[in-house]
Amino acid sequence: MLSHLSTMLKKSVICFALIVIIFFDACLPDRPTIAKCWFYTYQTDFSVAQNKGLTPTSFLCIRENGSYTRDFGVFDYGNWTFDNKSLVLTSKRNQSTTLKMESLKTHEMSFEMDGKKMNFDAQPLPSSNISEDPFALDNNLWRIPASKKENEEAIRERLRNHARYWEVYFTWALKTKQEALDVRSTPTPIKIYGNGFTLKSVEDEPGRWKSYFFDEEDCRRADEILKNIVEQHNIALAHTDNKYKMFIGIFQQLETALK
């Protein structure tokens, strides 16, 4: 009899303990996930001499499938692991970068990079559909520097991929209801205004944009192609008050012309 009561008591204690664990686990707030698109905001204890050169469009997009893309001055992509202390990025070139986590919150994170604390804000992950992800490799092939001289077809394809990036970027902004969008920090030969666009002069083009081409000749050829398209095609502006919709239409027309 006593043995039976002891067994029943043990079972009751175990059941009670399980209920308590489940209850408290349910009451705890959701643990922040690192799988988001993170955009650089500022550097703690900033100094000009130790500026890392990141801009508001410097991004680290960490996907739930274990892959990532980032642009911290150089476009990079590969796989990631995270142990709540360090984020390890292993690129497809087999180069590994370890970022020591300082803090991780729902919409903010900071990590140590080369001895400096870098702060980032989170934005929603794009669709798992690559065609709707402006940070996916397929929409950023234009950021990968040419390893040899490119013929006109290859240069046009680089420009078309660049226009595709802008289209998907504005589409993402529209779907995620971005209140503001940085269009000045991205390396591009296109100057975007609130009510349209123009082409930058060769002298005003960012050095990073020029670095994507094998040499100056290829870069100038890209300028000529864009200039001819803008002069020969009537790039129409959509009748809408939504700037994102207007630019989606503009870059779709550029993509078509570049084909």
Secondary structure, 3 states (H helix, E strand, C coil): CHHHHHHHHHHHHHHHHHHHHHHHHHHCCCCCCCCCEEEEEEECCCCHHHCCCCCCCCEEEECCCCEEEEECCCEEEEEEEECCCEEEEEECCCCEEEEEEEEECCCEEEEEECCEEEEEEEECCCCCCHHHCCCCHHHCHHHCCCCCCCCHHHHHHHHHHHHHHHHHHHHHHHHCCCCCCCCCCCCCCEEEECCEEEECCHHHCCHHHHHCCCCHHHHHHHHHHHHHHHHHCCCCCCCCCCHHHHHHHHHHHHHHHHC
